[in-house]
Amino acid sequence: MTFEKQKELEGSQFLSLLQPGDYLVLLDEHGREYTSREYASYIDKKMSVVPKRILFLIGGPYGFSADVYARADDKVSFSKMTFSHEMIRLFFVEQLYRAMTILKGEPYHHD
């Protein structure tokens, strides 16, 4: 199987799971980078305006298909560097936790 075919297969499988109104954010090296406070504000705004689910998607080993890029509502980058899937999952969960603690005014984040 070619890299392009694998991206298309992964993309079609994922897109079949989306529901109308879902807001799809790709974790992509070409996305916008945020500070932790900016990311918290981004999450806060999305939670107040998105009518259904906010979905964050990590690409497969060869990235996203053209169809997934076309369907995406936004792209966020945690770095211009490439990380393993295991590492980006950890970074994503930690940053989401940090964003929630910032929004709640808890002492986890230090400026």
Gaussian input, Z-matrix of N, CA and C with variables (Angstrom, degrees):
# hf/3-21g

backbone

0 1
 N
 C     1     B1
 C     2     B2     1     A1
 N     3     B3     2     A2     1     D1
 C     4     B4     3     A3     2     D2
 C     5     B5     4     A4     3     D3
 N     6     B6     5     A5     4     D4
 C     7     B7     6     A6     5     D5
 C     8     B8     7     A7     6     D6
 N     9     B9     8     A8     7     D7
 C    10    B10     9     A9     8     D8
 C    11    B11    10    A10     9     D9
 N    12    B12    11    A11    10    D10
 C    13    B13    12    A12    11    D11
 C    14    B14    13    A13    12    D12
 N    15    B15    14    A14    13    D13
 C    16    B16    15    A15    14    D14
 C    17    B17    16    A16    15    D15
 N    18    B18    17    A17    16    D16
 C    19    B19    18    A18    17    D17
 C    20    B20    19    A19    18    D18
 N    21    B21    20    A20    19    D19
 C    22    B22    21    A21    20    D20
 C    23    B23    22    A22    21    D21
 N    24    B24    23    A23    22    D22
 C    25    B25    24    A24    23    D23
 C    26    B26    25    A25    24    D24
 N    27    B27    26    A26    25    D25
 C    28    B28    27    A27    26    D26
 C    29    B29    28    A28    27    D27
 N    30    B30    29    A29    28    D28
 C    31    B31    30    A30    29    D29
 C    32    B32    31    A31    30    D30
 N    33    B33    32    A32    31    D31
 C    34    B34    33    A33    32    D32
 C    35    B35    34    A34    33    D33
 N    36    B36    35    A35    34    D34
 C    37    B37    36    A36    35    D35
 C    38    B38    37    A37    36    D36
 N    39    B39    38    A38    37    D37
 C    40    B40    39    A39    38    D38
 C    41    B41    40    A40    39    D39
 N    42    B42    41    A41    40    D40
 C    43    B43    42    A42    41    D41
 C    44    B44    43    A43    42    D42
 N    45    B45    44    A44    43    D43
 C    46    B46    45    A45    44    D44
 C    47    B47    46    A46    45    D45
 N    48    B48    47    A47    46    D46
 C    49    B49    48    A48    47    D47
 C    50    B50    49    A49    48    D48
 N    51    B51    50    A50    49    D49
 C    52    B52    51    A51    50    D50
 C    53    B53    52    A52    51    D51
 N    54    B54    53    A53    52    D52
 C    55    B55    54    A54    53    D53
 C    56    B56    55    A55    54    D54
 N    57    B57    56    A56    55    D55
 C    58    B58    57    A57    56    D56
 C    59    B59    58    A58    57    D57
 N    60    B60    59    A59    58    D58
 C    61    B61    60    A60    59    D59
 C    62    B62    61    A61    60    D60
 N    63    B63    62    A62    61    D61
 C    64    B64    63    A63    62    D62
 C    65    B65    64    A64    63    D63
 N    66    B66    65    A65    64    D64
 C    67    B67    66    A66    65    D65
 C    68    B68    67    A67    66    D66
 N    69    B69    68    A68    67    D67
 C    70    B70    69    A69    68    D68
 C    71    B71    70    A70    69    D69
 N    72    B72    71    A71    70    D70
 C    73    B73    72    A72    71    D71
 C    74    B74    73    A73    72    D72
 N    75    B75    74    A74    73    D73
 C    76    B76    75    A75    74    D74
 C    77    B77    76    A76    75    D75
 N    78    B78    77    A77    76    D76
 C    79    B79    78    A78    77    D77
 C    80    B80    79    A79    78    D78
 N    81    B81    80    A80    79    D79
 C    82    B82    81    A81    80    D80
 C    83    B83    82    A82    81    D81
 N    84    B84    83    A83    82    D82
 C    85    B85    84    A84    83    D83
 C    86    B86    85    A85    84    D84
 N    87    B87    86    A86    85    D85
 C    88    B88    87    A87    86    D86
 C    89    B89    88    A88    87    D87
 N    90    B90    89    A89    88    D88
 C    91    B91    90    A90    89    D89
 C    92    B92    91    A91    90    D90
 N    93    B93    92    A92    91    D91
 C    94    B94    93    A93    92    D92
 C    95    B95    94    A94    93    D93
 N    96    B96    95    A95    94    D94
 C    97    B97    96    A96    95    D95
 C    98    B98    97    A97    96    D96
 N    99    B99    98    A98    97    D97
 C   100   B100    99    A99    98    D98
 C   101   B101   100   A100    99    D99
 N   102   B102   101   A101   100   D100
 C   103   B103   102   A102   101   D101
 C   104   B104   103   A103   102   D102
 N   105   B105   104   A104   103   D103
 C   106   B106   105   A105   104   D104
 C   107   B107   106   A106   105   D105
 N   108   B108   107   A107   106   D106
 C   109   B109   108   A108   107   D107
 C   110   B110   109   A109   108   D108
 N   111   B111   110   A110   109   D109
 C   112   B112   111   A111   110   D110
 C   113   B113   112   A112   111   D111
 N   114   B114   113   A113   112   D112
 C   115   B115   114   A114   113   D113
 C   116   B116   115   A115   114   D114
 N   117   B117   116   A116   115   D115
 C   118   B118   117   A117   116   D116
 C   119   B119   118   A118   117   D117
 N   120   B120   119   A119   118   D118
 C   121   B121   120   A120   119   D119
 C   122   B122   121   A121   120   D120
 N   123   B123   122   A122   121   D121
 C   124   B124   123   A123   122   D122
 C   125   B125   124   A124   123   D123
 N   126   B126   125   A125   124   D124
 C   127   B127   126   A126   125   D125
 C   128   B128   127   A127   126   D126
 N   129   B129   128   A128   127   D127
 C   130   B130   129   A129   128   D128
 C   131   B131   130   A130   129   D129
 N   132   B132   131   A131   130   D130
 C   133   B133   132   A132   131   D131
 C   134   B134   133   A133   132   D132
 N   135   B135   134   A134   133   D133
 C   136   B136   135   A135   134   D134
 C   137   B137   136   A136   135   D135
 N   138   B138   137   A137   136   D136
 C   139   B139   138   A138   137   D137
 C   140   B140   139   A139   138   D138
 N   141   B141   140   A140   139   D139
 C   142   B142   141   A141   140   D140
 C   143   B143   142   A142   141   D141
 N   144   B144   143   A143   142   D142
 C   145   B145   144   A144   143   D143
 C   146   B146   145   A145   144   D144
 N   147   B147   146   A146   145   D145
 C   148   B148   147   A147   146   D146
 C   149   B149   148   A148   147   D147
 N   150   B150   149   A149   148   D148
 C   151   B151   150   A150   149   D149
 C   152   B152   151   A151   150   D150
 N   153   B153   152   A152   151   D151
 C   154   B154   153   A153   152   D152
 C   155   B155   154   A154   153   D153
 N   156   B156   155   A155   154   D154
 C   157   B157   156   A156   155   D155
 C   158   B158   157   A157   156   D156
 N   159   B159   158   A158   157   D157
 C   160   B160   159   A159   158   D158
 C   161   B161   160   A160   159   D159
 N   162   B162   161   A161   160   D160
 C   163   B163   162   A162   161   D161
 C   164   B164   163   A163   162   D162
 N   165   B165   164   A164   163   D163
 C   166   B166   165   A165   164   D164
 C   167   B167   166   A166   165   D165
 N   168   B168   167   A167   166   D166
 C   169   B169   168   A168   167   D167
 C   170   B170   169   A169   168   D168
 N   171   B171   170   A170   169   D169
 C   172   B172   171   A171   170   D170
 C   173   B173   172   A172   171   D171
 N   174   B174   173   A173   172   D172
 C   175   B175   174   A174   173   D173
 C   176   B176   175   A175   174   D174
 N   177   B177   176   A176   175   D175
 C   178   B178   177   A177   176   D176
 C   179   B179   178   A178   177   D177
 N   180   B180   179   A179   178   D178
 C   181   B181   180   A180   179   D179
 C   182   B182   181   A181   180   D180
 N   183   B183   182   A182   181   D181
 C   184   B184   183   A183   182   D182
 C   185   B185   184   A184   183   D183
 N   186   B186   185   A185   184   D184
 C   187   B187   186   A186   185   D185
 C   188   B188   187   A187   186   D186
 N   189   B189   188   A188   187   D187
 C   190   B190   189   A189   188   D188
 C   191   B191   190   A190   189   D189
 N   192   B192   191   A191   190   D190
 C   193   B193   192   A192   191   D191
 C   194   B194   193   A193   192   D192
 N   195   B195   194   A194   193   D193
 C   196   B196   195   A195   194   D194
 C   197   B197   196   A196   195   D195
 N   198   B198   197   A197   196   D196
 C   199   B199   198   A198   197   D197
 C   200   B200   199   A199   198   D198
 N   201   B201   200   A200   199   D199
 C   202   B202   201   A201   200   D200
 C   203   B203   202   A202   201   D201
 N   204   B204   203   A203   202   D202
 C   205   B205   204   A204   203   D203
 C   206   B206   205   A205   204   D204
 N   207   B207   206   A206   205   D205
 C   208   B208   207   A207   206   D206
 C   209   B209   208   A208   207   D207
 N   210   B210   209   A209   208   D208
 C   211   B211   210   A210   209   D209
 C   212   B212   211   A211   210   D210
 N   213   B213   212   A212   211   D211
 C   214   B214   213   A213   212   D212
 C   215   B215   214   A214   213   D213
 N   216   B216   215   A215   214   D214
 C   217   B217   216   A216   215   D215
 C   218   B218   217   A217   216   D216
 N   219   B219   218   A218   217   D217
 C   220   B220   219   A219   218   D218
 C   221   B221   220   A220   219   D219
 N   222   B222   221   A221   220   D220
 C   223   B223   222   A222   221   D221
 C   224   B224   223   A223   222   D222
 N   225   B225   224   A224   223   D223
 C   226   B226   225   A225   224   D224
 C   227   B227   226   A226   225   D225
 N   228   B228   227   A227   226   D226
 C   229   B229   228   A228   227   D227
 C   230   B230   229   A229   228   D228
 N   231   B231   230   A230   229   D229
 C   232   B232   231   A231   230   D230
 C   233   B233   232   A232   231   D231
 N   234   B234   233   A233   232   D232
 C   235   B235   234   A234   233   D233
 C   236   B236   235   A235   234   D234
 N   237   B237   236   A236   235   D235
 C   238   B238   237   A237   236   D236
 C   239   B239   238   A238   237   D237
 N   240   B240   239   A239   238   D238
 C   241   B241   240   A240   239   D239
 C   242   B242   241   A241   240   D240
 N   243   B243   242   A242   241   D241
 C   244   B244   243   A243   242   D242
 C   245   B245   244   A244   243   D243
 N   246   B246   245   A245   244   D244
 C   247   B247   246   A246   245   D245
 C   248   B248   247   A247   246   D246
 N   249   B249   248   A248   247   D247
 C   250   B250   249   A249   248   D248
 C   251   B251   250   A250   249   D249
 N   252   B252   251   A251   250   D250
 C   253   B253   252   A252   251   D251
 C   254   B254   253   A253   252   D252
 N   255   B255   254   A254   253   D253
 C   256   B256   255   A255   254   D254
 C   257   B257   256   A256   255   D255
 N   258   B258   257   A257   256   D256
 C   259   B259   258   A258   257   D257
 C   260   B260   259   A259   258   D258
 N   261   B261   260   A260   259   D259
 C   262   B262   261   A261   260   D260
 C   263   B263   262   A262   261   D261
 N   264   B264   263   A263   262   D262
 C   265   B265   264   A264   263   D263
 C   266   B266   265   A265   264   D264
 N   267   B267   266   A266   265   D265
 C   268   B268   267   A267   266   D266
 C   269   B269   268   A268   267   D267
 N   270   B270   269   A269   268   D268
 C   271   B271   270   A270   269   D269
 C   272   B272   271   A271   270   D270
 N   273   B273   272   A272   271   D271
 C   274   B274   273   A273   272   D272
 C   275   B275   274   A274   273   D273
 N   276   B276   275   A275   274   D274
 C   277   B277   276   A276   275   D275
 C   278   B278   277   A277   276   D276
 N   279   B279   278   A278   277   D277
 C   280   B280   279   A279   278   D278
 C   281   B281   280   A280   279   D279
 N   282   B282   281   A281   280   D280
 C   283   B283   282   A282   281   D281
 C   284   B284   283   A283   282   D282
 N   285   B285   284   A284   283   D283
 C   286   B286   285   A285   284   D284
 C   287   B287   286   A286   285   D285
 N   288   B288   287   A287   286   D286
 C   289   B289   288   A288   287   D287
 C   290   B290   289   A289   288   D288
 N   291   B291   290   A290   289   D289
 C   292   B292   291   A291   290   D290
 C   293   B293   292   A292   291   D291
 N   294   B294   293   A293   292   D292
 C   295   B295   294   A294   293   D293
 C   296   B296   295   A295   294   D294
 N   297   B297   296   A296   295   D295
 C   298   B298   297   A297   296   D296
 C   299   B299   298   A298   297   D297
 N   300   B300   299   A299   298   D298
 C   301   B301   300   A300   299   D299
 C   302   B302   301   A301   300   D300
 N   303   B303   302   A302   301   D301
 C   304   B304   303   A303   302   D302
 C   305   B305   304   A304   303   D303
 N   306   B306   305   A305   304   D304
 C   307   B307   306   A306   305   D305
 C   308   B308   307   A307   306   D306
 N   309   B309   308   A308   307   D307
 C   310   B310   309   A309   308   D308
 C   311   B311   310   A310   309   D309
 N   312   B312   311   A311   310   D310
 C   313   B313   312   A312   311   D311
 C   314   B314   313   A313   312   D312
 N   315   B315   314   A314   313   D313
 C   316   B316   315   A315   314   D314
 C   317   B317   316   A316   315   D315
 N   318   B318   317   A317   316   D316
 C   319   B319   318   A318   317   D317
 C   320   B320   319   A319   318   D318
 N   321   B321   320   A320   319   D319
 C   322   B322   321   A321   320   D320
 C   323   B323   322   A322   321   D321
 N   324   B324   323   A323   322   D322
 C   325   B325   324   A324   323   D323
 C   326   B326   325   A325   324   D324
 N   327   B327   326   A326   325   D325
 C   328   B328   327   A327   326   D326
 C   329   B329   328   A328   327   D327
 N   330   B330   329   A329   328   D328
 C   331   B331   330   A330   329   D329
 C   332   B332   331   A331   330   D330

   B1=1.4401
   B2=1.5394
   B3=1.3144
   B4=1.4637
   B5=1.5259
   B6=1.3343
   B7=1.4635
   B8=1.5252
   B9=1.3221
   B10=1.4650
   B11=1.5241
   B12=1.3169
   B13=1.4624
   B14=1.5305
   B15=1.3265
   B16=1.4607
   B17=1.5291
   B18=1.3447
   B19=1.4652
   B20=1.5298
   B21=1.3246
   B22=1.4645
   B23=1.5236
   B24=1.3318
   B25=1.4615
   B26=1.5266
   B27=1.3245
   B28=1.4736
   B29=1.5269
   B30=1.3310
   B31=1.4564
   B32=1.5177
   B33=1.3228
   B34=1.4720
   B35=1.5248
   B36=1.3264
   B37=1.4622
   B38=1.5240
   B39=1.3183
   B40=1.4555
   B41=1.5237
   B42=1.3187
   B43=1.4610
   B44=1.5271
   B45=1.3220
   B46=1.4667
   B47=1.5288
   B48=1.3175
   B49=1.4667
   B50=1.5229
   B51=1.3306
   B52=1.4619
   B53=1.5243
   B54=1.3266
   B55=1.4601
   B56=1.5309
   B57=1.3299
   B58=1.4669
   B59=1.5326
   B60=1.3151
   B61=1.4577
   B62=1.5097
   B63=1.3375
   B64=1.4613
   B65=1.5255
   B66=1.3275
   B67=1.4583
   B68=1.5202
   B69=1.3239
   B70=1.4616
   B71=1.5201
   B72=1.3376
   B73=1.4552
   B74=1.5238
   B75=1.3200
   B76=1.4593
   B77=1.5216
   B78=1.3217
   B79=1.4587
   B80=1.5246
   B81=1.3219
   B82=1.4593
   B83=1.5232
   B84=1.3126
   B85=1.4649
   B86=1.5304
   B87=1.3258
   B88=1.4624
   B89=1.5321
   B90=1.3241
   B91=1.4548
   B92=1.5134
   B93=1.3183
   B94=1.4616
   B95=1.5244
   B96=1.3194
   B97=1.4539
   B98=1.5248
   B99=1.3196
   B100=1.4583
   B101=1.5152
   B102=1.3333
   B103=1.4548
   B104=1.5311
   B105=1.3012
   B106=1.4678
   B107=1.5268
   B108=1.3173
   B109=1.4712
   B110=1.5291
   B111=1.3253
   B112=1.4631
   B113=1.5246
   B114=1.3216
   B115=1.4602
   B116=1.5354
   B117=1.3162
   B118=1.4663
   B119=1.5227
   B120=1.3179
   B121=1.4644
   B122=1.5259
   B123=1.3220
   B124=1.4657
   B125=1.5293
   B126=1.3251
   B127=1.4668
   B128=1.5273
   B129=1.3269
   B130=1.4610
   B131=1.5257
   B132=1.3120
   B133=1.4671
   B134=1.5234
   B135=1.3242
   B136=1.4678
   B137=1.5274
   B138=1.3260
   B139=1.4635
   B140=1.5265
   B141=1.3308
   B142=1.4624
   B143=1.5277
   B144=1.3323
   B145=1.4659
   B146=1.5263
   B147=1.3072
   B148=1.4739
   B149=1.5271
   B150=1.3322
   B151=1.4632
   B152=1.5283
   B153=1.3104
   B154=1.4644
   B155=1.5170
   B156=1.3185
   B157=1.4666
   B158=1.5304
   B159=1.3265
   B160=1.4594
   B161=1.5215
   B162=1.3216
   B163=1.4587
   B164=1.5194
   B165=1.3189
   B166=1.4595
   B167=1.5112
   B168=1.3325
   B169=1.4656
   B170=1.5171
   B171=1.3237
   B172=1.4601
   B173=1.5188
   B174=1.3207
   B175=1.4547
   B176=1.5108
   B177=1.3157
   B178=1.4553
   B179=1.5218
   B180=1.3200
   B181=1.4688
   B182=1.5242
   B183=1.3301
   B184=1.4625
   B185=1.5272
   B186=1.3209
   B187=1.4472
   B188=1.5138
   B189=1.3247
   B190=1.4635
   B191=1.5223
   B192=1.3010
   B193=1.4644
   B194=1.5263
   B195=1.3173
   B196=1.4694
   B197=1.5264
   B198=1.3351
   B199=1.4638
   B200=1.5258
   B201=1.3181
   B202=1.4696
   B203=1.5251
   B204=1.3314
   B205=1.4685
   B206=1.5230
   B207=1.3279
   B208=1.4675
   B209=1.5259
   B210=1.3307
   B211=1.4721
   B212=1.5244
   B213=1.3306
   B214=1.4714
   B215=1.5163
   B216=1.3241
   B217=1.4533
   B218=1.5261
   B219=1.3302
   B220=1.4611
   B221=1.5216
   B222=1.3429
   B223=1.4588
   B224=1.5223
   B225=1.3283
   B226=1.4616
   B227=1.5173
   B228=1.3286
   B229=1.4569
   B230=1.5217
   B231=1.3140
   B232=1.4575
   B233=1.5189
   B234=1.3269
   B235=1.4589
   B236=1.5237
   B237=1.3174
   B238=1.4538
   B239=1.5300
   B240=1.3220
   B241=1.4676
   B242=1.5173
   B243=1.3075
   B244=1.4608
   B245=1.5236
   B246=1.3475
   B247=1.4589
   B248=1.5252
   B249=1.3122
   B250=1.4671
   B251=1.5318
   B252=1.3301
   B253=1.4655
   B254=1.5260
   B255=1.3166
   B256=1.4571
   B257=1.5305
   B258=1.3276
   B259=1.4668
   B260=1.5281
   B261=1.3239
   B262=1.4680
   B263=1.5289
   B264=1.3349
   B265=1.4772
   B266=1.5205
   B267=1.3205
   B268=1.4687
   B269=1.5268
   B270=1.3291
   B271=1.4648
   B272=1.5237
   B273=1.3326
   B274=1.4649
   B275=1.5306
   B276=1.3178
   B277=1.4653
   B278=1.5310
   B279=1.3233
   B280=1.4647
   B281=1.5236
   B282=1.3191
   B283=1.4600
   B284=1.5318
   B285=1.3142
   B286=1.4648
   B287=1.5334
   B288=1.3182
   B289=1.4689
   B290=1.5308
   B291=1.3295
   B292=1.4650
   B293=1.5317
   B294=1.3313
   B295=1.4695
   B296=1.5277
   B297=1.3198
   B298=1.4680
   B299=1.5271
   B300=1.3282
   B301=1.4671
   B302=1.5220
   B303=1.3248
   B304=1.4668
   B305=1.5211
   B306=1.3281
   B307=1.4644
   B308=1.5260
   B309=1.3265
   B310=1.4654
   B311=1.5260
   B312=1.3405
   B313=1.4626
   B314=1.5139
   B315=1.3235
   B316=1.4615
   B317=1.5319
   B318=1.3220
   B319=1.4768
   B320=1.5343
   B321=1.3080
   B322=1.4764
   B323=1.5256
   B324=1.3423
   B325=1.4620
   B326=1.5176
   B327=1.3439
   B328=1.4666
   B329=1.5206
   B330=1.3247
   B331=1.4747
   B332=1.4996
   A1=108.79
   A2=116.76
   A3=121.02
   A4=109.97
   A5=114.99
   A6=120.34
   A7=110.50
   A8=117.17
   A9=121.21
   A10=111.28
   A11=116.88
   A12=120.95
   A13=110.02
   A14=117.05
   A15=120.50
   A16=110.18
   A17=117.76
   A18=120.99
   A19=110.35
   A20=117.01
   A21=120.91
   A22=111.33
   A23=117.15
   A24=121.43
   A25=110.71
   A26=116.77
   A27=120.44
   A28=110.66
   A29=116.55
   A30=121.11
   A31=112.51
   A32=117.13
   A33=119.47
   A34=110.92
   A35=117.60
   A36=120.48
   A37=110.35
   A38=117.12
   A39=119.63
   A40=110.81
   A41=117.70
   A42=121.21
   A43=111.74
   A44=116.72
   A45=119.68
   A46=112.11
   A47=117.72
   A48=122.41
   A49=113.48
   A50=116.75
   A51=120.10
   A52=111.02
   A53=114.08
   A54=121.78
   A55=108.60
   A56=117.46
   A57=119.02
   A58=110.11
   A59=116.33
   A60=120.98
   A61=114.67
   A62=118.13
   A63=120.05
   A64=109.70
   A65=115.78
   A66=122.52
   A67=107.16
   A68=117.02
   A69=122.44
   A70=111.32
   A71=115.38
   A72=122.47
   A73=108.07
   A74=115.66
   A75=120.13
   A76=109.31
   A77=117.00
   A78=121.10
   A79=104.65
   A80=115.16
   A81=121.63
   A82=109.72
   A83=116.37
   A84=120.51
   A85=112.94
   A86=117.44
   A87=121.00
   A88=112.17
   A89=116.76
   A90=121.03
   A91=111.88
   A92=114.92
   A93=121.20
   A94=109.80
   A95=115.80
   A96=121.96
   A97=109.27
   A98=116.78
   A99=123.41
   A100=110.18
   A101=116.05
   A102=120.07
   A103=105.92
   A104=117.61
   A105=119.70
   A106=111.31
   A107=117.64
   A108=120.25
   A109=111.23
   A110=118.07
   A111=120.98
   A112=110.71
   A113=116.08
   A114=120.48
   A115=110.33
   A116=117.21
   A117=120.65
   A118=110.13
   A119=116.86
   A120=120.92
   A121=110.96
   A122=117.20
   A123=122.61
   A124=110.36
   A125=116.56
   A126=122.03
   A127=109.77
   A128=116.88
   A129=121.73
   A130=110.83
   A131=117.42
   A132=121.30
   A133=111.14
   A134=116.96
   A135=120.07
   A136=110.72
   A137=117.67
   A138=120.20
   A139=111.59
   A140=116.89
   A141=118.95
   A142=113.48
   A143=118.38
   A144=119.23
   A145=114.94
   A146=118.15
   A147=120.11
   A148=108.42
   A149=117.24
   A150=120.01
   A151=114.89
   A152=118.37
   A153=120.60
   A154=109.79
   A155=115.49
   A156=120.50
   A157=111.48
   A158=115.08
   A159=122.01
   A160=105.25
   A161=116.46
   A162=121.39
   A163=109.87
   A164=116.15
   A165=122.23
   A166=107.42
   A167=116.36
   A168=120.65
   A169=110.75
   A170=114.85
   A171=122.58
   A172=106.27
   A173=117.01
   A174=121.21
   A175=112.65
   A176=114.77
   A177=121.07
   A178=110.24
   A179=117.45
   A180=120.26
   A181=113.80
   A182=118.05
   A183=121.21
   A184=112.23
   A185=116.84
   A186=120.78
   A187=112.86
   A188=115.38
   A189=122.53
   A190=110.81
   A191=115.78
   A192=120.95
   A193=109.29
   A194=115.56
   A195=120.75
   A196=110.68
   A197=117.84
   A198=121.39
   A199=111.75
   A200=117.24
   A201=120.45
   A202=109.52
   A203=117.21
   A204=119.66
   A205=110.72
   A206=116.79
   A207=120.55
   A208=111.45
   A209=117.55
   A210=121.76
   A211=112.39
   A212=117.56
   A213=121.70
   A214=111.32
   A215=115.13
   A216=122.06
   A217=111.92
   A218=116.23
   A219=120.12
   A220=108.68
   A221=115.07
   A222=121.61
   A223=107.86
   A224=115.67
   A225=122.62
   A226=107.47
   A227=115.69
   A228=121.10
   A229=109.65
   A230=116.26
   A231=120.34
   A232=110.97
   A233=116.82
   A234=121.76
   A235=108.14
   A236=115.78
   A237=119.81
   A238=110.71
   A239=116.17
   A240=120.69
   A241=110.29
   A242=115.92
   A243=122.06
   A244=108.67
   A245=115.71
   A246=121.52
   A247=109.58
   A248=115.61
   A249=119.66
   A250=108.41
   A251=115.36
   A252=119.69
   A253=111.42
   A254=116.46
   A255=120.35
   A256=110.69
   A257=116.38
   A258=119.91
   A259=111.27
   A260=118.49
   A261=119.24
   A262=110.42
   A263=117.47
   A264=119.36
   A265=110.02
   A266=116.18
   A267=120.95
   A268=110.56
   A269=117.71
   A270=121.35
   A271=110.70
   A272=116.86
   A273=120.81
   A274=111.08
   A275=116.89
   A276=120.57
   A277=110.26
   A278=116.89
   A279=119.33
   A280=110.40
   A281=118.09
   A282=120.84
   A283=111.64
   A284=117.23
   A285=119.98
   A286=109.73
   A287=116.62
   A288=120.69
   A289=110.14
   A290=116.61
   A291=121.46
   A292=109.83
   A293=117.23
   A294=121.13
   A295=110.54
   A296=116.64
   A297=119.93
   A298=111.18
   A299=117.25
   A300=118.66
   A301=110.69
   A302=117.87
   A303=120.76
   A304=109.33
   A305=116.42
   A306=120.25
   A307=112.52
   A308=116.79
   A309=120.65
   A310=112.70
   A311=116.74
   A312=120.46
   A313=113.66
   A314=117.17
   A315=120.83
   A316=110.10
   A317=118.47
   A318=121.89
   A319=115.62
   A320=119.92
   A321=121.17
   A322=112.17
   A323=117.06
   A324=121.78
   A325=110.13
   A326=116.93
   A327=122.88
   A328=108.60
   A329=116.58
   A330=119.97
   A331=111.33
   D1=134.91
   D2=179.16
   D3=-77.47
   D4=162.58
   D5=178.04
   D6=-60.06
   D7=-43.21
   D8=-179.47
   D9=-62.89
   D10=-42.39
   D11=179.63
   D12=-64.11
   D13=-40.53
   D14=178.88
   D15=-63.66
   D16=-43.23
   D17=178.20
   D18=-61.50
   D19=-42.57
   D20=179.61
   D21=-63.44
   D22=-43.18
   D23=179.70
   D24=-64.14
   D25=-48.81
   D26=178.03
   D27=-60.08
   D28=-43.43
   D29=-179.14
   D30=-63.01
   D31=-44.65
   D32=-179.19
   D33=-67.27
   D34=-35.86
   D35=177.13
   D36=-63.88
   D37=-44.10
   D38=-179.65
   D39=-68.16
   D40=-47.44
   D41=-177.00
   D42=-60.11
   D43=-28.95
   D44=178.99
   D45=-68.08
   D46=-16.90
   D47=-179.35
   D48=-90.79
   D49=-11.41
   D50=-177.70
   D51=-72.71
   D52=149.02
   D53=176.95
   D54=-112.57
   D55=154.25
   D56=175.66
   D57=-56.43
   D58=136.64
   D59=-179.81
   D60=91.04
   D61=-10.31
   D62=176.98
   D63=-65.28
   D64=142.26
   D65=177.52
   D66=-107.18
   D67=114.54
   D68=-173.80
   D69=-101.29
   D70=120.92
   D71=177.43
   D72=-114.27
   D73=121.84
   D74=177.26
   D75=-88.49
   D76=133.84
   D77=170.33
   D78=-86.53
   D79=102.83
   D80=-166.53
   D81=-139.76
   D82=138.51
   D83=-178.11
   D84=-61.36
   D85=-18.28
   D86=179.78
   D87=-96.13
   D88=4.84
   D89=179.50
   D90=-79.33
   D91=178.20
   D92=179.38
   D93=-76.48
   D94=139.32
   D95=175.60
   D96=-96.98
   D97=144.13
   D98=-178.11
   D99=-129.14
   D100=154.34
   D101=163.45
   D102=-76.26
   D103=170.45
   D104=179.67
   D105=-62.89
   D106=-41.01
   D107=178.54
   D108=-67.59
   D109=-39.60
   D110=176.77
   D111=-63.80
   D112=-40.18
   D113=178.91
   D114=-65.07
   D115=-40.32
   D116=176.70
   D117=-60.47
   D118=-43.68
   D119=178.07
   D120=-63.52
   D121=-41.04
   D122=176.98
   D123=-58.58
   D124=-48.59
   D125=179.91
   D126=-61.86
   D127=-44.74
   D128=-179.70
   D129=-59.12
   D130=-46.57
   D131=179.57
   D132=-63.17
   D133=-44.73
   D134=-178.88
   D135=-64.37
   D136=-39.74
   D137=-179.72
   D138=-64.43
   D139=-26.15
   D140=-178.08
   D141=-90.28
   D142=-16.57
   D143=-177.23
   D144=-116.70
   D145=-20.52
   D146=-178.75
   D147=-78.52
   D148=123.89
   D149=-174.53
   D150=-73.04
   D151=-23.65
   D152=-178.46
   D153=-125.45
   D154=-128.20
   D155=-175.42
   D156=-89.10
   D157=146.61
   D158=168.55
   D159=-102.85
   D160=118.09
   D161=-177.06
   D162=-113.67
   D163=129.36
   D164=176.03
   D165=-106.18
   D166=130.62
   D167=-175.23
   D168=-121.74
   D169=128.47
   D170=172.64
   D171=-95.88
   D172=130.57
   D173=-178.33
   D174=-70.17
   D175=163.26
   D176=175.04
   D177=-72.35
   D178=-174.46
   D179=-175.86
   D180=-61.57
   D181=-21.00
   D182=-179.12
   D183=-112.33
   D184=10.64
   D185=177.48
   D186=95.71
   D187=-159.01
   D188=-176.35
   D189=-101.99
   D190=151.70
   D191=174.22
   D192=-75.64
   D193=163.31
   D194=177.11
   D195=-60.02
   D196=-35.96
   D197=179.56
   D198=-65.33
   D199=-37.87
   D200=178.28
   D201=-68.40
   D202=-44.00
   D203=176.21
   D204=-58.52
   D205=-41.12
   D206=-178.49
   D207=-65.81
   D208=-34.23
   D209=-177.71
   D210=-82.04
   D211=-23.03
   D212=-174.32
   D213=-60.75
   D214=141.76
   D215=175.88
   D216=-91.41
   D217=-23.76
   D218=-177.53
   D219=-162.56
   D220=164.32
   D221=175.32
   D222=-134.13
   D223=135.48
   D224=178.46
   D225=-125.37
   D226=139.25
   D227=177.36
   D228=-117.86
   D229=136.19
   D230=173.18
   D231=-93.11
   D232=-12.39
   D233=177.97
   D234=-178.64
   D235=158.37
   D236=172.96
   D237=-79.03
   D238=-12.54
   D239=177.56
   D240=-78.44
   D241=159.87
   D242=176.98
   D243=-97.16
   D244=134.59
   D245=178.80
   D246=-122.64
   D247=158.33
   D248=174.07
   D249=-67.01
   D250=159.13
   D251=178.96
   D252=-60.19
   D253=-37.93
   D254=179.87
   D255=-62.96
   D256=-41.21
   D257=-178.44
   D258=-70.83
   D259=-42.80
   D260=-177.66
   D261=-67.66
   D262=-32.43
   D263=174.18
   D264=-60.23
   D265=-44.61
   D266=179.24
   D267=-63.53
   D268=-47.06
   D269=179.46
   D270=-61.07
   D271=-43.14
   D272=-178.98
   D273=-62.03
   D274=-48.58
   D275=-178.19
   D276=-63.80
   D277=-41.09
   D278=179.67
   D279=-64.82
   D280=-42.89
   D281=-179.19
   D282=-69.27
   D283=-34.40
   D284=176.08
   D285=-67.07
   D286=-43.22
   D287=175.92
   D288=-60.33
   D289=-45.82
   D290=179.82
   D291=-60.46
   D292=-43.84
   D293=179.22
   D294=-59.20
   D295=-43.97
   D296=-179.25
   D297=-65.32
   D298=-38.07
   D299=179.02
   D300=-70.21
   D301=-34.81
   D302=175.42
   D303=-62.33
   D304=-47.36
   D305=-178.22
   D306=-63.81
   D307=-31.13
   D308=179.37
   D309=-88.22
   D310=-3.87
   D311=179.90
   D312=73.91
   D313=22.17
   D314=179.55
   D315=-81.08
   D316=159.32
   D317=-171.44
   D318=-83.43
   D319=13.96
   D320=-177.80
   D321=-62.92
   D322=-43.27
   D323=-176.31
   D324=-91.25
   D325=136.30
   D326=177.52
   D327=-121.29
   D328=128.66
   D329=176.70
   D330=-81.68

